[in-house]
Amino acid sequence: MLSYQHIYHAGNLADVQKHALLCQMLAYLTVKDKPLSYFETHSGRGLYGLDAAEAVKTGEAAAGIDAVAGLGWFDAAHPYTQALQAVRDQHGPRSYPGSPLLARQLLRDQDRMSLAELHPQEHAALDDLFPRRQANVVKQDGYQMVMERTPPEPRRGLLLIDPAYEVKSEYDAIPGFVAKLHRKWNVGVIAIWYPVLTTGAHKPMLKALEALELPRVLRHEVSFGPARQGHRMVGSGMFVVNTPFGIEKEAARLSSLYKKLN
């Protein structure tokens, strides 16, 4: 299914959790001079306008990044702040970067980026956003792309799995994919975002992932009110394999901040 478009949800409270942790992980990984590989299976368009009619209609950014900026959740030294500000300096104060563009701000010239997106319009926008020297953008199933390119060169690196979960099969497929990928690329950081739903649809996936007994796992969830009446997403989660050093501390800080919203 290719109906999902993130513009309606860009900058929401789920994005804040996901992007804060992603930026912190990349900041840690890029401390060393050694190059790394960065992958995304579901990249989206990479850049969103929070003043677009779609974003204004849902109000999710107003309750998300706009609200937490007012609360001072992220100081000027935080890698999320630095990446976000770099994008806004170039694209305007109401722009909001998706994970590919946030990652690009933190990656270096020697790092390699591979981005997959199947939605035709989203892929076209993503492809226009990134010069060839910055990223390899493909209109391909993201899981297939990652399997074809791993183990990568350089071997150090991070994969973000961030699907829309439009169909139940997405939850069912991820544990098997992660198990197979980890056998091929045992040093790779694998970060999986998932929605926390009132239906509990995410729970069997997490149970299956935890049963794999993968190394240095972080499971982090935050809760927040539904975006609108009847909305089933009431939280956001990240499941990370080979968690970089220090990320648990940032996760705990975020948990404390989110609890103050409830």
C-alpha atoms as an extended CHARMM CRD file, in Angstrom:
* protein
*
       262  EXT
         1         1  MET       CA              0.0000000000        0.0000000000        0.0000000000  PROA      1               0.0000000000
         2         2  LEU       CA              1.3000000000        3.4300000000       -0.9470000000  PROA      2               0.0000000000
         3         3  SER       CA             -1.3250000000        5.8020000000        0.4360000000  PROA      3               0.0000000000
         4         4  TYR       CA              0.6070000000        7.0900000000        3.4510000000  PROA      4               0.0000000000
         5         5  GLN       CA              2.1300000000       10.5850000000        3.2430000000  PROA      5               0.0000000000
         6         6  HSD       CA              4.0130000000       11.9010000000        6.2450000000  PROA      6               0.0000000000
         7         7  ILE       CA              3.2430000000       15.5890000000        5.6060000000  PROA      7               0.0000000000
         8         8  TYR       CA              0.0920000000       15.1710000000        7.7250000000  PROA      8               0.0000000000
         9         9  HSD       CA              2.1860000000       14.0220000000       10.7020000000  PROA      9               0.0000000000
        10        10  ALA       CA              5.5720000000       15.7110000000       10.2550000000  PROA      10              0.0000000000
        11        11  GLY       CA              7.0070000000       17.1140000000       13.4580000000  PROA      11              0.0000000000
        12        12  ASN       CA              4.5350000000       15.3260000000       15.7180000000  PROA      12              0.0000000000
        13        13  LEU       CA              5.4250000000       13.9080000000       19.1240000000  PROA      13              0.0000000000
        14        14  ALA       CA              6.4020000000       10.5840000000       17.5820000000  PROA      14              0.0000000000
        15        15  ASP       CA              8.8240000000       12.3570000000       15.2560000000  PROA      15              0.0000000000
        16        16  VAL       CA             10.3240000000       14.2060000000       18.1990000000  PROA      16              0.0000000000
        17        17  GLN       CA             11.1510000000       10.9810000000       20.0400000000  PROA      17              0.0000000000
        18        18  LYS       CA             12.4040000000        9.1740000000       16.9410000000  PROA      18              0.0000000000
        19        19  HSD       CA             14.4640000000       12.0660000000       15.6250000000  PROA      19              0.0000000000
        20        20  ALA       CA             15.9860000000       13.0320000000       18.9790000000  PROA      20              0.0000000000
        21        21  LEU       CA             17.2680000000        9.4850000000       19.4940000000  PROA      21              0.0000000000
        22        22  LEU       CA             18.4030000000        9.1380000000       15.8730000000  PROA      22              0.0000000000
        23        23  CYS       CA             20.3880000000       12.3830000000       16.0200000000  PROA      23              0.0000000000
        24        24  GLN       CA             21.9640000000       11.3880000000       19.3190000000  PROA      24              0.0000000000
        25        25  MET       CA             23.0240000000        8.0210000000       17.8980000000  PROA      25              0.0000000000
        26        26  LEU       CA             24.5430000000        9.5870000000       14.7960000000  PROA      26              0.0000000000
        27        27  ALA       CA             26.3490000000       12.2050000000       16.8640000000  PROA      27              0.0000000000
        28        28  TYR       CA             27.9780000000        9.4020000000       18.8390000000  PROA      28              0.0000000000
        29        29  LEU       CA             28.8510000000        7.3180000000       15.7670000000  PROA      29              0.0000000000
        30        30  THR       CA             30.4900000000       10.2550000000       14.0050000000  PROA      30              0.0000000000
        31        31  VAL       CA             32.8240000000       11.0990000000       16.8930000000  PROA      31              0.0000000000
        32        32  LYS       CA             35.3110000000        8.5740000000       15.5030000000  PROA      32              0.0000000000
        33        33  ASP       CA             37.1120000000        9.4660000000       12.2830000000  PROA      33              0.0000000000
        34        34  LYS       CA             36.1510000000        6.1400000000       10.7070000000  PROA      34              0.0000000000
        35        35  PRO       CA             33.4530000000        6.4040000000        8.0010000000  PROA      35              0.0000000000
        36        36  LEU       CA             30.0470000000        4.7620000000        8.3140000000  PROA      36              0.0000000000
        37        37  SER       CA             27.1100000000        3.5910000000        6.2120000000  PROA      37              0.0000000000
        38        38  TYR       CA             23.5830000000        4.9050000000        6.7540000000  PROA      38              0.0000000000
        39        39  PHE       CA             20.4290000000        3.2380000000        5.4280000000  PROA      39              0.0000000000
        40        40  GLU       CA             16.7050000000        3.9490000000        5.5220000000  PROA      40              0.0000000000
        41        41  THR       CA             14.0330000000        1.5320000000        4.3550000000  PROA      41              0.0000000000
        42        42  HSD       CA             11.1270000000        4.0330000000        4.2460000000  PROA      42              0.0000000000
        43        43  SER       CA             12.5640000000        7.4690000000        3.6570000000  PROA      43              0.0000000000
        44        44  GLY       CA              9.5790000000        9.6380000000        2.7490000000  PROA      44              0.0000000000
        45        45  ARG       CA             10.1960000000       12.9210000000        0.9480000000  PROA      45              0.0000000000
        46        46  GLY       CA             12.8370000000       14.1610000000        3.3780000000  PROA      46              0.0000000000
        47        47  LEU       CA             11.5450000000       17.7190000000        3.8470000000  PROA      47              0.0000000000
        48        48  TYR       CA              8.1680000000       19.0410000000        4.9550000000  PROA      48              0.0000000000
        49        49  GLY       CA              6.5410000000       22.4330000000        5.3630000000  PROA      49              0.0000000000
        50        50  LEU       CA              4.7670000000       22.8110000000        8.6990000000  PROA      50              0.0000000000
        51        51  ASP       CA              2.7640000000       25.6630000000        7.1950000000  PROA      51              0.0000000000
        52        52  ALA       CA              1.3970000000       23.3390000000        4.4820000000  PROA      52              0.0000000000
        53        53  ALA       CA             -2.3600000000       22.8080000000        4.5330000000  PROA      53              0.0000000000
        54        54  GLU       CA             -1.9430000000       19.1070000000        5.3630000000  PROA      54              0.0000000000
        55        55  ALA       CA              0.2120000000       19.7880000000        8.4360000000  PROA      55              0.0000000000
        56        56  VAL       CA             -1.9770000000       22.6360000000        9.6620000000  PROA      56              0.0000000000
        57        57  LYS       CA             -5.0960000000       20.4890000000        9.2350000000  PROA      57              0.0000000000
        58        58  THR       CA             -3.9790000000       17.8340000000       11.7210000000  PROA      58              0.0000000000
        59        59  GLY       CA             -2.2410000000       20.1970000000       14.1490000000  PROA      59              0.0000000000
        60        60  GLU       CA              0.2380000000       17.4650000000       15.0470000000  PROA      60              0.0000000000
        61        61  ALA       CA              3.3180000000       19.6440000000       14.5680000000  PROA      61              0.0000000000
        62        62  ALA       CA              1.7990000000       22.3550000000       16.7630000000  PROA      62              0.0000000000
        63        63  ALA       CA              1.4000000000       19.7900000000       19.5440000000  PROA      63              0.0000000000
        64        64  GLY       CA              4.7900000000       18.2830000000       18.7280000000  PROA      64              0.0000000000
        65        65  ILE       CA              7.9520000000       20.0960000000       17.7110000000  PROA      65              0.0000000000
        66        66  ASP       CA              6.4160000000       23.5600000000       18.1550000000  PROA      66              0.0000000000
        67        67  ALA       CA              5.2410000000       22.7750000000       21.6830000000  PROA      67              0.0000000000
        68        68  VAL       CA              8.4490000000       21.1260000000       22.8890000000  PROA      68              0.0000000000
        69        69  ALA       CA             10.5620000000       23.9190000000       21.4110000000  PROA      69              0.0000000000
        70        70  GLY       CA              8.6130000000       26.3100000000       23.6070000000  PROA      70              0.0000000000
        71        71  LEU       CA              9.2800000000       24.0720000000       26.6000000000  PROA      71              0.0000000000
        72        72  GLY       CA             13.0330000000       24.0480000000       25.9250000000  PROA      72              0.0000000000
        73        73  TRP       CA             13.4140000000       20.2830000000       25.6530000000  PROA      73              0.0000000000
        74        74  PHE       CA             16.5410000000       20.4970000000       23.4690000000  PROA      74              0.0000000000
        75        75  ASP       CA             19.3160000000       23.0020000000       24.0960000000  PROA      75              0.0000000000
        76        76  ALA       CA             21.5080000000       24.5360000000       21.4080000000  PROA      76              0.0000000000
        77        77  ALA       CA             24.1740000000       21.8440000000       21.8060000000  PROA      77              0.0000000000
        78        78  HSD       CA             21.7970000000       18.9200000000       21.2070000000  PROA      78              0.0000000000
        79        79  PRO       CA             22.4380000000       17.2770000000       17.8180000000  PROA      79              0.0000000000
        80        80  TYR       CA             18.6820000000       17.3620000000       17.0610000000  PROA      80              0.0000000000
        81        81  THR       CA             18.6560000000       21.1370000000       17.5680000000  PROA      81              0.0000000000
        82        82  GLN       CA             21.7690000000       21.5870000000       15.4670000000  PROA      82              0.0000000000
        83        83  ALA       CA             20.4710000000       19.4780000000       12.5770000000  PROA      83              0.0000000000
        84        84  LEU       CA             17.0210000000       21.0840000000       12.6740000000  PROA      84              0.0000000000
        85        85  GLN       CA             18.4650000000       24.5930000000       12.7300000000  PROA      85              0.0000000000
        86        86  ALA       CA             20.8150000000       23.8400000000        9.8340000000  PROA      86              0.0000000000
        87        87  VAL       CA             17.8310000000       22.7520000000        7.7230000000  PROA      87              0.0000000000
        88        88  ARG       CA             15.7680000000       25.7850000000        8.7040000000  PROA      88              0.0000000000
        89        89  ASP       CA             18.6320000000       28.1400000000        7.9010000000  PROA      89              0.0000000000
        90        90  GLN       CA             18.5190000000       26.7670000000        4.3600000000  PROA      90              0.0000000000
        91        91  HSD       CA             14.8170000000       26.0420000000        3.8310000000  PROA      91              0.0000000000
        92        92  GLY       CA             12.9900000000       28.4520000000        6.1220000000  PROA      92              0.0000000000
        93        93  PRO       CA             11.7160000000       28.5930000000        9.7170000000  PROA      93              0.0000000000
        94        94  ARG       CA              8.6010000000       26.4810000000        9.0800000000  PROA      94              0.0000000000
        95        95  SER       CA             10.4830000000       23.6690000000        7.3750000000  PROA      95              0.0000000000
        96        96  TYR       CA             10.8320000000       20.3250000000        9.1090000000  PROA      96              0.0000000000
        97        97  PRO       CA             13.3630000000       17.6770000000        8.0500000000  PROA      97              0.0000000000
        98        98  GLY       CA             12.4830000000       14.0260000000        7.8630000000  PROA      98              0.0000000000
        99        99  SER       CA             15.0380000000       11.5420000000        9.1380000000  PROA      99              0.0000000000
       100       100  PRO       CA             17.0730000000       11.4500000000        5.8840000000  PROA      100             0.0000000000
       101       101  LEU       CA             17.7130000000       15.1950000000        5.9530000000  PROA      101             0.0000000000
       102       102  LEU       CA             18.4040000000       15.2340000000        9.6920000000  PROA      102             0.0000000000
       103       103  ALA       CA             20.9060000000       12.4260000000        9.1970000000  PROA      103             0.0000000000
       104       104  ARG       CA             22.5650000000       14.2560000000        6.3180000000  PROA      104             0.0000000000
       105       105  GLN       CA             23.3160000000       17.2220000000        8.5810000000  PROA      105             0.0000000000
       106       106  LEU       CA             25.1830000000       14.9520000000       11.0040000000  PROA      106             0.0000000000
       107       107  LEU       CA             26.9310000000       12.6680000000        8.5440000000  PROA      107             0.0000000000
       108       108  ARG       CA             30.2610000000       13.6140000000        7.0070000000  PROA      108             0.0000000000
       109       109  ASP       CA             31.6160000000       13.6150000000        3.4650000000  PROA      109             0.0000000000
       110       110  GLN       CA             33.2350000000       10.2000000000        3.9730000000  PROA      110             0.0000000000
       111       111  ASP       CA             29.9550000000        8.5880000000        5.1280000000  PROA      111             0.0000000000
       112       112  ARG       CA             27.6650000000        6.7710000000        2.6910000000  PROA      112             0.0000000000
       113       113  MET       CA             23.8800000000        7.2020000000        2.6470000000  PROA      113             0.0000000000
       114       114  SER       CA             21.3770000000        4.8990000000        0.9120000000  PROA      114             0.0000000000
       115       115  LEU       CA             17.6790000000        5.8100000000        0.9290000000  PROA      115             0.0000000000
       116       116  ALA       CA             14.7240000000        3.7730000000       -0.3370000000  PROA      116             0.0000000000
       117       117  GLU       CA             11.1990000000        5.0490000000       -0.9970000000  PROA      117             0.0000000000
       118       118  LEU       CA              8.4710000000        3.3660000000       -3.0600000000  PROA      118             0.0000000000
       119       119  HSD       CA              5.7420000000        6.0500000000       -3.1280000000  PROA      119             0.0000000000
       120       120  PRO       CA              6.1480000000        7.7250000000       -6.5560000000  PROA      120             0.0000000000
       121       121  GLN       CA              5.6180000000       11.3350000000       -5.4510000000  PROA      121             0.0000000000
       122       122  GLU       CA              7.5620000000       10.9240000000       -2.2380000000  PROA      122             0.0000000000
       123       123  HSD       CA             10.4450000000        9.2850000000       -4.0870000000  PROA      123             0.0000000000
       124       124  ALA       CA             10.5320000000       12.0560000000       -6.6980000000  PROA      124             0.0000000000
       125       125  ALA       CA             10.6910000000       14.7280000000       -3.9970000000  PROA      125             0.0000000000
       126       126  LEU       CA             13.4020000000       12.8230000000       -2.1120000000  PROA      126             0.0000000000
       127       127  ASP       CA             15.4380000000       12.3550000000       -5.2660000000  PROA      127             0.0000000000
       128       128  ASP       CA             15.2170000000       16.0770000000       -6.0340000000  PROA      128             0.0000000000
       129       129  LEU       CA             16.2900000000       16.9540000000       -2.4970000000  PROA      129             0.0000000000
       130       130  PHE       CA             19.5840000000       15.0550000000       -2.4750000000  PROA      130             0.0000000000
       131       131  PRO       CA             22.4640000000       15.5960000000       -4.9080000000  PROA      131             0.0000000000
       132       132  ARG       CA             24.0130000000       12.3200000000       -6.0780000000  PROA      132             0.0000000000
       133       133  ARG       CA             27.1810000000       13.0000000000       -4.0740000000  PROA      133             0.0000000000
       134       134  GLN       CA             25.1430000000       13.1710000000       -0.8360000000  PROA      134             0.0000000000
       135       135  ALA       CA             22.9200000000       10.1060000000       -1.0940000000  PROA      135             0.0000000000
       136       136  ASN       CA             21.9720000000        7.1580000000       -3.2420000000  PROA      136             0.0000000000
       137       137  VAL       CA             18.1830000000        7.4030000000       -3.5800000000  PROA      137             0.0000000000
       138       138  VAL       CA             16.3260000000        4.4000000000       -4.9990000000  PROA      138             0.0000000000
       139       139  LYS       CA             12.6850000000        3.6530000000       -5.8280000000  PROA      139             0.0000000000
       140       140  GLN       CA             12.8320000000        0.1470000000       -4.3790000000  PROA      140             0.0000000000
       141       141  ASP       CA             11.5230000000       -1.9630000000       -1.5460000000  PROA      141             0.0000000000
       142       142  GLY       CA             13.6390000000       -0.8150000000        1.3780000000  PROA      142             0.0000000000
       143       143  TYR       CA             14.1170000000       -4.2550000000        2.8930000000  PROA      143             0.0000000000
       144       144  GLN       CA             15.3620000000       -5.5960000000       -0.4330000000  PROA      144             0.0000000000
       145       145  MET       CA             17.7000000000       -2.6340000000       -0.8420000000  PROA      145             0.0000000000
       146       146  VAL       CA             19.2880000000       -3.1950000000        2.5590000000  PROA      146             0.0000000000
       147       147  MET       CA             19.7220000000       -6.9250000000        2.0090000000  PROA      147             0.0000000000
       148       148  GLU       CA             21.4110000000       -6.3120000000       -1.3330000000  PROA      148             0.0000000000
       149       149  ARG       CA             23.8660000000       -3.8130000000        0.1770000000  PROA      149             0.0000000000
       150       150  THR       CA             24.8470000000       -5.5100000000        3.4160000000  PROA      150             0.0000000000
       151       151  PRO       CA             27.3120000000       -6.1090000000        4.8040000000  PROA      151             0.0000000000
       152       152  PRO       CA             28.1940000000       -2.6190000000        3.6180000000  PROA      152             0.0000000000
       153       153  GLU       CA             31.4890000000       -0.9050000000        3.0690000000  PROA      153             0.0000000000
       154       154  PRO       CA             32.2370000000        0.7820000000        5.4020000000  PROA      154             0.0000000000
       155       155  ARG       CA             30.9440000000       -1.8280000000        7.8540000000  PROA      155             0.0000000000
       156       156  ARG       CA             30.1980000000        0.6120000000       10.6840000000  PROA      156             0.0000000000
       157       157  GLY       CA             26.7660000000        2.0930000000       10.3480000000  PROA      157             0.0000000000
       158       158  LEU       CA             23.1040000000        2.4860000000       11.1660000000  PROA      158             0.0000000000
       159       159  LEU       CA             19.8350000000        1.4000000000        9.5970000000  PROA      159             0.0000000000
       160       160  LEU       CA             16.5250000000        3.1050000000       10.3520000000  PROA      160             0.0000000000
       161       161  ILE       CA             13.3980000000        1.0220000000        9.7250000000  PROA      161             0.0000000000
       162       162  ASP       CA             10.4420000000        3.3940000000        9.7930000000  PROA      162             0.0000000000
       163       163  PRO       CA              7.4210000000        2.0260000000        7.8940000000  PROA      163             0.0000000000
       164       164  ALA       CA              3.8880000000        3.4100000000        8.0080000000  PROA      164             0.0000000000
       165       165  TYR       CA              2.5370000000        0.0740000000        9.3320000000  PROA      165             0.0000000000
       166       166  GLU       CA             -0.4670000000        0.4120000000        7.0280000000  PROA      166             0.0000000000
       167       167  VAL       CA             -0.9160000000       -3.3580000000        6.9700000000  PROA      167             0.0000000000
       168       168  LYS       CA             -0.4700000000       -5.9950000000        9.6930000000  PROA      168             0.0000000000
       169       169  SER       CA              2.0430000000       -7.9190000000        7.5790000000  PROA      169             0.0000000000
       170       170  GLU       CA              4.5690000000       -5.1470000000        8.2490000000  PROA      170             0.0000000000
       171       171  TYR       CA              4.6540000000       -6.0790000000       11.9450000000  PROA      171             0.0000000000
       172       172  ASP       CA              4.9310000000       -9.7570000000       11.0770000000  PROA      172             0.0000000000
       173       173  ALA       CA              7.8180000000       -9.3200000000        8.6290000000  PROA      173             0.0000000000
       174       174  ILE       CA             10.1730000000       -7.1420000000       10.6740000000  PROA      174             0.0000000000
       175       175  PRO       CA             11.4780000000       -9.6850000000       13.2450000000  PROA      175             0.0000000000
       176       176  GLY       CA             12.4840000000      -12.1730000000       10.5460000000  PROA      176             0.0000000000
       177       177  PHE       CA             14.1160000000       -9.4290000000        8.5150000000  PROA      177             0.0000000000
       178       178  VAL       CA             16.0750000000       -8.1720000000       11.5210000000  PROA      178             0.0000000000
       179       179  ALA       CA             17.2460000000      -11.6870000000       12.4240000000  PROA      179             0.0000000000
       180       180  LYS       CA             18.4890000000      -12.3060000000        8.8800000000  PROA      180             0.0000000000
       181       181  LEU       CA             20.0950000000       -8.8740000000        8.6150000000  PROA      181             0.0000000000
       182       182  HSD       CA             21.9110000000       -9.1980000000       11.9330000000  PROA      182             0.0000000000
       183       183  ARG       CA             23.4660000000      -12.4690000000       10.7730000000  PROA      183             0.0000000000
       184       184  LYS       CA             24.8170000000      -10.6500000000        7.7000000000  PROA      184             0.0000000000
       185       185  TRP       CA             25.7610000000       -7.4040000000        9.4590000000  PROA      185             0.0000000000
       186       186  ASN       CA             26.3490000000       -8.1240000000       13.1120000000  PROA      186             0.0000000000
       187       187  VAL       CA             28.0260000000       -4.7810000000       13.8620000000  PROA      187             0.0000000000
       188       188  GLY       CA             25.2710000000       -2.6240000000       12.3910000000  PROA      188             0.0000000000
       189       189  VAL       CA             23.0280000000       -0.4800000000       14.5610000000  PROA      189             0.0000000000
       190       190  ILE       CA             19.4320000000       -1.3880000000       13.6690000000  PROA      190             0.0000000000
       191       191  ALA       CA             16.8140000000        1.1420000000       14.8320000000  PROA      191             0.0000000000
       192       192  ILE       CA             13.1330000000        0.2710000000       14.4130000000  PROA      192             0.0000000000
       193       193  TRP       CA             10.4350000000        2.8760000000       14.9880000000  PROA      193             0.0000000000
       194       194  TYR       CA              6.9100000000        1.6880000000       15.7530000000  PROA      194             0.0000000000
       195       195  PRO       CA              3.6230000000        3.2710000000       16.8700000000  PROA      195             0.0000000000
       196       196  VAL       CA              2.2090000000        2.4320000000       20.2950000000  PROA      196             0.0000000000
       197       197  LEU       CA             -1.4130000000        1.6100000000       19.5170000000  PROA      197             0.0000000000
       198       198  THR       CA             -4.5420000000        1.1410000000       21.5860000000  PROA      198             0.0000000000
       199       199  THR       CA             -5.1280000000       -2.0740000000       19.6050000000  PROA      199             0.0000000000
       200       200  GLY       CA             -1.8230000000       -3.5440000000       20.7650000000  PROA      200             0.0000000000
       201       201  ALA       CA             -0.9180000000       -4.4690000000       17.1780000000  PROA      201             0.0000000000
       202       202  HSD       CA              2.7450000000       -3.6960000000       17.8910000000  PROA      202             0.0000000000
       203       203  LYS       CA              3.0830000000       -6.0880000000       20.8300000000  PROA      203             0.0000000000
       204       204  PRO       CA              3.5830000000       -9.4270000000       18.9840000000  PROA      204             0.0000000000
       205       205  MET       CA              6.3370000000       -7.8090000000       16.8940000000  PROA      205             0.0000000000
       206       206  LEU       CA              8.1540000000       -6.6620000000       20.0130000000  PROA      206             0.0000000000
       207       207  LYS       CA              7.7820000000      -10.0540000000       21.6500000000  PROA      207             0.0000000000
       208       208  ALA       CA              9.2950000000      -11.7030000000       18.5700000000  PROA      208             0.0000000000
       209       209  LEU       CA             12.1460000000       -9.1790000000       18.4420000000  PROA      209             0.0000000000
       210       210  GLU       CA             12.9740000000       -9.6890000000       22.1120000000  PROA      210             0.0000000000
       211       211  ALA       CA             12.9740000000      -13.4700000000       21.6190000000  PROA      211             0.0000000000
       212       212  LEU       CA             15.8740000000      -13.0770000000       19.1680000000  PROA      212             0.0000000000
       213       213  GLU       CA             18.1480000000      -12.1210000000       22.0950000000  PROA      213             0.0000000000
       214       214  LEU       CA             20.0610000000       -9.5860000000       20.0380000000  PROA      214             0.0000000000
       215       215  PRO       CA             22.9940000000       -7.6360000000       21.5260000000  PROA      215             0.0000000000
       216       216  ARG       CA             22.7140000000       -4.3180000000       23.3950000000  PROA      216             0.0000000000
       217       217  VAL       CA             18.9950000000       -3.8770000000       22.8500000000  PROA      217             0.0000000000
       218       218  LEU       CA             17.1730000000       -0.7040000000       23.8520000000  PROA      218             0.0000000000
       219       219  ARG       CA             13.3760000000       -0.6580000000       23.8900000000  PROA      219             0.0000000000
       220       220  HSD       CA             12.1050000000        2.8470000000       24.5220000000  PROA      220             0.0000000000
       221       221  GLU       CA              8.4830000000        3.9670000000       24.5450000000  PROA      221             0.0000000000
       222       222  VAL       CA              6.8210000000        7.2810000000       25.3090000000  PROA      222             0.0000000000
       223       223  SER       CA              3.1130000000        7.9650000000       25.6390000000  PROA      223             0.0000000000
       224       224  PHE       CA              0.9840000000       10.9470000000       24.6900000000  PROA      224             0.0000000000
       225       225  GLY       CA             -2.6300000000       11.7450000000       24.0300000000  PROA      225             0.0000000000
       226       226  PRO       CA             -4.2730000000       10.8310000000       20.7000000000  PROA      226             0.0000000000
       227       227  ALA       CA             -3.9050000000       13.4580000000       17.9950000000  PROA      227             0.0000000000
       228       228  ARG       CA             -7.6900000000       13.5520000000       17.5840000000  PROA      228             0.0000000000
       229       229  GLN       CA            -10.7370000000       11.7410000000       18.8890000000  PROA      229             0.0000000000
       230       230  GLY       CA            -10.6370000000        8.0680000000       17.9950000000  PROA      230             0.0000000000
       231       231  HSD       CA             -6.9860000000        8.1270000000       16.8930000000  PROA      231             0.0000000000
       232       232  ARG       CA             -5.3800000000        4.8200000000       17.8620000000  PROA      232             0.0000000000
       233       233  MET       CA             -1.7690000000        5.9730000000       18.2570000000  PROA      233             0.0000000000
       234       234  VAL       CA             -1.1260000000        6.9280000000       21.8700000000  PROA      234             0.0000000000
       235       235  GLY       CA              2.6410000000        6.6540000000       21.9460000000  PROA      235             0.0000000000
       236       236  SER       CA              5.8480000000        6.0780000000       20.0580000000  PROA      236             0.0000000000
       237       237  GLY       CA              8.5330000000        3.4170000000       20.3520000000  PROA      237             0.0000000000
       238       238  MET       CA             12.0960000000        2.7330000000       19.2790000000  PROA      238             0.0000000000
       239       239  PHE       CA             13.7010000000       -0.7170000000       19.3600000000  PROA      239             0.0000000000
       240       240  VAL       CA             17.4540000000       -0.4970000000       18.8250000000  PROA      240             0.0000000000
       241       241  VAL       CA             19.9960000000       -3.2810000000       18.3020000000  PROA      241             0.0000000000
       242       242  ASN       CA             23.6760000000       -2.6090000000       19.0300000000  PROA      242             0.0000000000
       243       243  THR       CA             22.6440000000        0.5360000000       20.8670000000  PROA      243             0.0000000000
       244       244  PRO       CA             25.4170000000        3.1540000000       20.8120000000  PROA      244             0.0000000000
       245       245  PHE       CA             26.9030000000        4.2270000000       24.1270000000  PROA      245             0.0000000000
       246       246  GLY       CA             25.0010000000        6.8390000000       26.1010000000  PROA      246             0.0000000000
       247       247  ILE       CA             21.6760000000        6.5320000000       24.2810000000  PROA      247             0.0000000000
       248       248  GLU       CA             19.9940000000        5.0130000000       27.3400000000  PROA      248             0.0000000000
       249       249  LYS       CA             20.6200000000        8.2850000000       29.1810000000  PROA      249             0.0000000000
       250       250  GLU       CA             18.9420000000       10.3390000000       26.4630000000  PROA      250             0.0000000000
       251       251  ALA       CA             16.0410000000        7.8730000000       26.3490000000  PROA      251             0.0000000000
       252       252  ALA       CA             15.5310000000        8.2300000000       30.1050000000  PROA      252             0.0000000000
       253       253  ARG       CA             15.5850000000       12.0190000000       29.7870000000  PROA      253             0.0000000000
       254       254  LEU       CA             12.9480000000       11.8960000000       27.0570000000  PROA      254             0.0000000000
       255       255  SER       CA             10.7700000000        9.5680000000       29.1300000000  PROA      255             0.0000000000
       256       256  SER       CA             10.7970000000       12.0990000000       31.9570000000  PROA      256             0.0000000000
       257       257  LEU       CA              9.8600000000       14.9440000000       29.6100000000  PROA      257             0.0000000000
       258       258  TYR       CA              7.0140000000       13.0600000000       27.9530000000  PROA      258             0.0000000000
       259       259  LYS       CA              5.5330000000       12.1240000000       31.3230000000  PROA      259             0.0000000000
       260       260  LYS       CA              5.1530000000       15.8090000000       32.0860000000  PROA      260             0.0000000000
       261       261  LEU       CA              2.8900000000       16.1670000000       29.0460000000  PROA      261             0.0000000000
       262       262  ASN       CA              0.4150000000       13.5520000000       30.2730000000  PROA      262             0.0000000000
